[in-house]
């Protein structure tokens, strides 16, 4: 796991706490992959 994906996991955890949504592992994984895809395009 690289630093960028770690940041995405942290971001998901923060969002869960603020918004109060229930993030499953699958949702976090999708968010991480989406973030990496966006990151790699630049």
C-alpha positions as CSV (number, residue, x, y, z in Angstrom):
1,X,0.0,0.0,0.0
2,X,1.5,3.3,-1.0
3,X,1.1,6.7,0.7
4,X,-1.6,7.8,-1.8
5,X,-3.9,4.9,-1.1
6,X,-3.3,5.3,2.6
7,X,-4.4,8.9,2.3
8,X,-7.6,7.7,0.5
9,X,-8.4,5.3,3.3
10,X,-7.8,8.1,5.9
11,X,-10.1,10.4,3.8
12,X,-12.8,7.7,3.8
13,X,-12.5,7.3,7.5
14,X,-12.8,11.1,8.1
15,X,-15.8,11.3,5.7
16,X,-17.5,8.4,7.6
17,X,-17.1,10.3,10.9
18,X,-18.2,13.7,9.5
19,X,-21.1,12.5,7.3
20,X,-22.0,9.5,9.4
21,X,-22.2,7.2,6.5
22,X,-21.4,3.5,6.8
23,X,-18.3,2.8,4.7
24,X,-17.9,-0.8,3.9
25,X,-14.5,-2.3,2.9
26,X,-15.9,-2.5,-0.7
27,X,-16.8,1.2,-0.7
28,X,-13.4,2.2,0.6
29,X,-11.7,0.0,-2.0
30,X,-13.6,1.6,-4.8
31,X,-12.9,5.1,-3.4
32,X,-9.2,4.2,-3.3
33,X,-9.1,2.8,-6.8
34,X,-11.0,5.8,-8.1
35,X,-8.5,8.1,-6.3
36,X,-5.5,6.3,-7.8
37,X,-7.1,6.4,-11.3
38,X,-7.6,10.2,-11.0
39,X,-4.1,10.6,-9.6
40,X,-2.4,8.6,-12.4
41,X,-4.0,10.7,-15.1
42,X,-2.1,13.8,-14.1
